Amino acid sequence: MARISALVIALCMGAASAFVAPVPAARTTALQATTVKDMPGITAPVGYFDPVGYSEKVSPEAMLWFRAAELKHSRVAMLAFVGWCVNGLGVHFPGQLSHDVSFADLAQMAPRDAWEAVPEQGKLQVLSQ
């Protein structure tokens, strides 16, 4: 009986910890290196590569912003490539893109021709984001 009581108390105490506010983590920047040449991500085949010299012209915070922008744009480029390949395979959404253009019609076209067939309003929505 004592073991069951201890078990019940232990389970209640464990559940009570769910109501404790989390402790915020200390804010640190990702730039722990002393120079830009020591930043993580510089790999052996290429090494340090800065042909324009941005790293000497901007602050460390700006370099972090450049790195984040590079990651973001590379991920968008990878998704665009996958979308290009999927479109080339003929995979498409069901339904209509506009009054006179269906997704099936666009899937039958080459990717550049499909972009030309998209109405101007649709292109503006894509490009404004």
C-alpha positions in Angstrom: 0.0 0.0 0.0 2.9 2.4 0.8 4.4 1.8 -2.6 1.1 2.6 -4.4 0.9 5.8 -2.3 4.4 6.8 -3.2 3.7 6.1 -6.9 0.6 8.2 -6.9 2.4 11.1 -5.2 5.3 10.8 -7.7 2.9 10.9 -10.6 1.1 13.9 -9.2 4.3 15.8 -8.7 5.4 15.0 -12.2 2.1 16.3 -13.6 2.4 19.5 -11.5 5.6 20.4 -13.2 3.6 21.0 -16.4 2.1 24.2 -14.8 5.5 25.8 -14.0 6.5 28.6 -16.4 9.4 27.9 -18.6 12.7 29.6 -17.9 13.7 31.8 -20.9 17.0 30.8 -22.5 19.8 33.3 -22.5 20.0 35.3 -25.7 23.1 34.6 -27.7 24.0 35.3 -31.3 24.9 32.6 -33.7 28.2 34.4 -34.3 30.5 32.9 -31.7 33.6 33.1 -33.9 36.1 35.9 -33.4 36.3 36.6 -37.2 34.1 35.9 -40.1 36.7 33.4 -41.4 36.1 31.3 -38.2 32.3 31.1 -38.6 30.7 27.7 -38.7 29.8 26.4 -42.1 33.1 27.1 -43.9 33.9 23.7 -45.4 37.1 22.1 -46.7 36.5 21.9 -50.5 36.0 25.7 -50.9 37.1 27.1 -47.6 36.6 30.8 -47.0 35.0 32.4 -50.1 34.3 36.1 -50.2 35.3 37.4 -53.6 33.5 40.8 -53.2 34.8 41.4 -49.7 31.5 41.9 -47.9 32.9 40.5 -44.7 35.3 43.4 -44.3 32.6 46.0 -45.2 29.8 45.1 -42.9 29.2 44.5 -39.2 29.0 41.0 -37.7 25.2 41.4 -37.3 24.9 42.2 -41.0 26.9 39.1 -41.8 24.4 37.0 -39.8 21.6 38.7 -41.8 23.5 37.8 -45.1 23.9 34.2 -44.0 20.2 33.9 -43.0 19.2 35.5 -46.3 21.4 33.0 -48.2 19.8 30.1 -46.4 16.3 31.4 -47.1 16.9 32.0 -50.8 18.7 28.7 -51.3 15.7 26.9 -49.7 13.3 28.8 -52.0 15.5 27.8 -55.0 15.4 24.2 -54.0 11.6 24.2 -53.7 11.3 26.0 -57.1 13.5 23.2 -58.7 11.3 20.5 -57.2 8.2 22.4 -58.4 9.7 22.6 -61.9 10.4 18.8 -61.9 6.9 18.0 -60.5 5.3 20.2 -63.2 7.4 18.4 -65.8 6.1 15.1 -64.6 2.5 16.3 -65.2 1.4 16.4 -61.5 -1.0 19.2 -60.9 -3.7 20.5 -58.5 -7.4 19.7 -59.4 -9.6 22.6 -60.3 -9.4 26.0 -62.0 -6.6 28.6 -61.7 -8.9 31.2 -63.2 -12.0 31.5 -65.2 -10.5 30.1 -68.4 -7.3 28.3 -67.2 -7.3 25.0 -65.3 -4.4 23.4 -63.5 -4.6 20.5 -65.9 -4.1 22.8 -68.9 -1.0 24.2 -67.3 0.4 20.7 -66.5 0.2 19.9 -70.2 2.5 22.8 -71.1 6.2 23.3 -70.7 7.0 25.2 -67.4 7.8 28.5 -69.2 4.7 28.3 -71.4 2.6 27.5 -68.2 4.0 30.7 -66.6 3.0 32.7 -69.7 -0.5 31.2 -69.5 -1.0 32.4 -65.9 -3.2 35.5 -65.8 -1.5 38.8 -64.9 -3.4 39.0 -61.6 -2.0 35.6 -60.6 1.6 36.6 -61.6 1.2 39.7 -59.4 0.2 37.7 -56.5 3.2 35.4 -56.8 5.7 38.1 -57.4 4.4 40.4 -54.7 5.0 37.9 -51.9 
